[in-house]
Amino acid sequence: MTQYRVGDEKLFLSIKDLCSKDIIAYHISKRNDNELVLETFKAAFEAQKDVTGKMPV
């Protein structure tokens, strides 16, 4: 979770990084809450459907 200040607002950026240092998924929100984390995980699972660690062909 990373917090950025943009003008008078705070924005929270959640990045899912699976040991490879690659950005798998991210989600930006005005609130640091469970929804931010869950939305990031949903995006990560959509992007990386094979969780066995095998590279897509």
C-alpha positions in Angstrom: 0.0 0.0 0.0 1.4 3.4 -1.0 -0.1 6.7 -0.1 0.1 9.7 -2.4 -1.0 13.3 -1.8 -2.6 14.9 -4.9 -3.6 18.4 -4.2 -5.7 18.3 -1.0 -6.6 14.6 -1.4 -4.8 11.4 -0.3 -4.9 8.5 -2.8 -3.9 5.0 -1.9 -2.3 2.7 -4.5 -2.4 -1.0 -3.9 0.0 -3.2 -6.0 0.0 -6.9 -6.1 3.7 -8.1 -6.6 4.1 -11.8 -6.7 7.8 -12.3 -5.7 9.0 -11.5 -9.2 8.9 -7.7 -8.7 6.5 -7.5 -11.7 3.3 -5.4 -11.3 0.5 -7.9 -11.7 -2.4 -5.7 -10.8 -3.1 -2.4 -9.1 -6.1 -0.4 -7.8 -6.3 3.2 -6.8 -8.7 4.5 -4.2 -9.4 7.5 -2.0 -9.8 5.1 1.0 -7.4 2.7 2.5 -9.8 -0.2 3.2 -10.6 -3.8 2.6 -12.3 -3.0 -0.7 -9.0 -1.6 -2.1 -7.2 -4.8 -1.2 -10.0 -7.1 -2.6 -10.3 -5.2 -5.8 -6.5 -5.5 -6.3 -6.7 -9.3 -5.7 -9.6 -9.6 -8.1 -7.6 -7.8 -10.8 -4.5 -10.0 -10.0 -6.4 -13.2 -10.4 -7.9 -12.1 -13.6 -4.5 -11.2 -15.0 -2.8 -14.3 -13.7 -5.3 -17.2 -13.9 -2.6 -19.9 -13.6 -1.4 -19.8 -10.1 1.0 -22.8 -10.5 3.8 -20.5 -11.3 4.1 -21.6 -15.0 4.6 -19.0 -17.5 1.8 -18.5 -20.1 2.6 -19.9 -23.6 
